[in-house]
Amino acid sequence: MLTYEEAKNYLEKYGQEHLLAYYDELSPQDQSSLLAQIELIDLSVLDNLDAEKNSNTKRGSFEPLGAVTIGDIAANSEQYLQTGIEAIKAGKAAAVLLAGGQGTRLGFDKPKGMFNIGVKRELYIFECLVNNLMDVVKQSGTWVPLYIMTSEKNNADTVAFFKEKDYFGYNSDYVRFFIQDMAPSVDFDGKIYMEGKGRISMSPNGNGGWFSSLVRAGLMDDIRSRGVEWLNVFAVDNVLQRIADPLFIGAVIDSGLQSGGKVVSKADPDERVGVLCLEDGMPSIVEYYEMTDEMRTRLDENGELAYRYGVILNYLFSVEKLVAISDNKMPVHIVDKKIPYMDKSGELVKPERPNGHKFETLVLDMVHMQDSCLAYEVVRNKEFAPVKNPTGVDSVESARELLKENGVEL
């Protein structure tokens, strides 16, 4: 924990000492809370304001990227499986679960992973994911290290839930939790907002911040001591995804490429998913809203969509390359938002229009910092059941149907 003096010195470097203006008025408990918040903030993102390095519109020239198709994988499955299982048995692969969000859109005010997707029995999102990873443990006879990224808001609930459920049968010696770094919310002059006298306005630093958060939490020692060379990072809300998938790991290793991304063929040209492609000759992701009409409808020589491989946020990265990337600054995206703040009279104001900036790093930029990336096509109905809404597309309802289709008892 930072001391008051350490916090003050840290804030002064960035001209943000006003965050301690009410420190003496706070209770000892609230003082500790404020210092803990300051410790979590990465103030270096503020440098992007001075340099006007807003990355939101800086995109290059896009070209389609082919994939190892479902057919290719079936034809080479024996070789891929052997390579993948050997890597897992040697302790070279680990999994990273991005689970910092709440289930707000599901009408659930707890960590999203705690949501019960079962019907006649309890079956939690976290449980689905652990069960999927357990398939690999049984297949390989080896426990796979699992690093779970939480947020300041949901960490206590998440850790307590896993303990209460006895880690759903997983070996707790192989599970580590870490809290995602927070980015401050600032006014248009670059001053960090306060939500209260002891509460800083902050938000998680985007899904591209997972590795820097893991490093800052001191988990690189654990990764190195275990001999981990590959990290499979995935999001909490896809209950069907295969985690530390030996076929995927084997395909990436055998390809000699630096990273891999699981993809599904787009259902139609207008499906709202990012597409794995090339940008200025490097692997990248183009978001659906960035695609021109020509890109969306362009066909390849086989009459199929040229930009058809949609990402499902399941990537395999080389630890060595991630460390090299971490020596460079990830691009920071500056987003204008409506930010609640405490005014000079101590009242909380909820603005009706954008009044400041939030900062995000995105995993798509992490992909673009790789020298190469293997697009690995999976069967949509077997590996893609996102839970984003209560009903309709990508919902609790649709995920339940897909779970049942894959033999999962609800």
KANORPE-V719024 format. One line per field, one symbol per residue. psi: psi as a letter, one per 20 degrees, with the letter a starting at -180 (. if undefined). Layout:
# KANORPE-V719024
psi = ???
This chain:
# KANORPE-V719024
psi = pqrggggggghhhjkkiiijhjgiiqqhghghgghhghhipniihhhhggilkojhjmqbpqqqprrorggggghjhggggggghggghjkiqrqopolirrkgijkolrphiipoirfirpoqggggggghhhhhghhikppppopoparhhjggggghggghjlkkiqoiijppqqppqqpqpqrijjppqqirhjoqorqqkqiijgghggghijihggghhikpippopqqhjniiqpplohggggggghhjrhrqppqqpqhrhjpmqqppaqokiqqrppqhiiprhgghipqaijjrpgminpqjloqpqpgghhgghiiqpqqppppprooqrpahjjqppoqirpjaqqpqqqhhhhgijqhqpopoprogihjnmqnhrhrbplrgghhgghgghjjpp.
